[in-house]
């Protein structure tokens, strides 16, 4: 599956957000700091408690799109996420490659995050199908993933989960 670099990275940002561990009250600031290359230099990552809650809502909406089991359900959830976005696209070549950014460069960090995540996820769903999003099939893992395989056959979020599941199945067969 081919899709543009910025769009593919934006959906990876969405997946990372959906899979972020939100147990720590400072999770949003840590997440933003670890993904600082996505935001306009100088953007403040300080979020209020309400903004941290909004970031969690965005993460849950990404997860809701991934777990949806029908196209109408995906569209409803995706449109709910898109309603939070404030797209103001602009072309840039800041990294040597011409591409679009989805949020205005002077937008607050939460607006940049929500818009980028919503637009990246929407691009994948609309261009490549809602079935390209899923939840890991490994026991004990519920991470979201985007399937970039040619034949849309991915079932695990990572090679680690795939290997662990393969080994567990092998050991179960040996015991039987």
C-alpha positions in Angstrom: 0.0 0.0 0.0 1.4 3.3 -1.0 0.4 6.7 0.4 2.3 9.9 0.7 5.0 10.2 3.3 3.3 13.0 5.3 0.0 11.2 5.3 1.6 8.0 6.3 3.4 9.7 9.1 0.2 11.5 10.2 -1.6 8.2 10.5 1.4 6.8 12.5 1.0 9.7 14.8 -2.7 8.8 15.2 -1.8 5.2 16.0 0.8 6.3 18.5 -1.8 8.6 20.1 -4.4 5.8 20.3 -1.8 3.5 21.9 -0.4 6.0 24.3 -0.4 4.9 28.0 -2.7 7.5 29.6 -2.4 6.3 33.2 0.0 9.1 34.1 -1.6 12.5 34.5 1.3 14.0 32.5 0.9 11.5 29.6 -0.1 14.2 27.1 2.9 16.4 27.8 5.2 13.3 27.5 3.5 12.2 24.3 3.8 15.7 22.7 7.5 15.9 23.8 8.3 12.5 22.2 6.6 13.7 19.0 7.9 17.2 19.0 9.0 17.0 15.3 5.3 17.2 14.4 4.8 20.6 15.8 5.9 24.1 14.7 9.1 25.0 16.5 8.4 27.1 19.5 4.9 25.6 20.1 4.1 25.3 23.8 3.4 21.7 24.9 1.9 22.8 28.3 -1.7 21.6 28.4 -4.3 22.4 31.0 -6.2 19.5 32.6 -9.1 20.2 30.2 -6.8 20.1 27.2 -5.3 16.8 28.4 -8.9 15.5 28.5 -9.4 16.7 25.0 -6.3 14.9 23.8 -7.6 11.7 25.5 -10.9 12.2 23.7 -9.0 12.4 20.4 -7.1 9.2 21.3 -10.3 7.4 22.1 -11.9 8.5 18.8 -8.9 7.2 16.8 -9.3 3.9 18.7 -13.1 3.9 18.1 -12.5 4.2 14.3 -10.1 1.2 14.5 -12.5 -1.0 16.4 -15.6 -0.2 14.3 -17.0 -3.2 12.5 -18.9 -1.6 9.6 -18.4 1.2 7.2 -21.3 3.3 8.5 -19.9 2.9 12.0 -16.4 3.9 10.8 -17.8 7.0 9.0 -19.8 8.1 12.1 -16.7 7.8 14.3 -14.4 9.3 11.8 -16.7 12.3 11.2 -16.9 12.8 15.0 -13.1 13.0 15.0 -13.0 15.3 11.9 -15.5 17.6 13.6 -12.8 18.4 16.2 -10.2 19.3 13.5 -9.5 22.8 12.3 -7.8 22.2 9.0 -5.9 25.1 7.4 -3.6 23.3 5.0 -0.5 24.9 3.7 2.4 23.7 1.4 5.9 23.6 2.8 9.3 22.3 1.9 10.9 22.7 5.4 12.5 19.2 5.2 13.5 19.4 1.6 10.4 17.7 0.3 7.3 19.5 -0.9 4.2 18.4 1.1 1.1 19.7 2.9 0.6 20.3 6.5 -2.9 20.1 7.8 -2.9 22.7 10.6 -1.8 26.3 10.5 1.7 26.8 11.9 0.6 29.2 14.6 -2.1 26.9 15.9 -2.0 25.8 19.6 -0.4 22.3 20.0 -3.8 20.6 20.7 -5.2 22.0 17.5 -2.1 20.9 15.5 -2.3 17.4 17.1 -6.1 16.9 16.6 -6.1 18.2 13.0 -3.1 16.2 11.9 -4.4 13.0 13.5 -7.9 13.4 12.1 -6.7 14.3 8.6 -4.1 11.5 8.4 -6.6 8.9 9.6 -9.3 10.1 7.2 -6.9 10.0 4.3 -6.1 6.3 4.9 -9.7 5.3 5.5 -11.0 7.2 2.4 -8.2 6.2 0.1 -7.4 2.7 1.2 -10.5 1.4 3.1 -11.6 1.3 6.7 -10.5 -2.4 6.9 -6.9 -1.2 6.9 -7.2 -0.3 10.6 -7.4 -2.9 13.3 -6.7 -4.0 16.8 -3.8 -6.4 17.5 -4.9 -10.1 17.6 -2.2 -11.1 20.2 -3.5 -12.2 23.6 -3.1 -9.4 26.1 -2.5 -6.7 23.5 -5.1 -4.2 22.3 -2.9 -1.8 20.3 -4.3 -0.2 17.2 -2.4 -0.6 13.9 -2.7 0.4 10.3 -2.2 -2.4 7.8 0.2 -1.4 5.1 0.6 -4.9 3.6 -0.2 -5.5 0.0 -2.9 -8.0 0.6 -4.4 -6.5 3.8 -3.6 -9.5 5.9 -2.0 -7.9 8.9 -3.3 -9.1 12.3 -0.7 -7.9 14.8 0.5 -4.5 15.8 4.2 -5.5 15.7 6.6 -8.3 14.9 7.0 -8.8 18.6 3.3 -9.6 19.1 3.2 -11.8 15.9 6.3 -13.8 17.1 4.9 -14.2 20.7 1.6 -15.5 19.3 3.4 -17.9 16.9 5.6 -19.3 19.8 2.5 -19.6 22.1 0.6 -21.5 19.4 3.6 -23.8 18.7 4.0 -24.5 22.4 0.3 -25.2 22.8 0.5 -27.7 19.9 3.5 -29.4 21.5 1.6 -29.8 24.8 -1.4 -31.3 23.0 
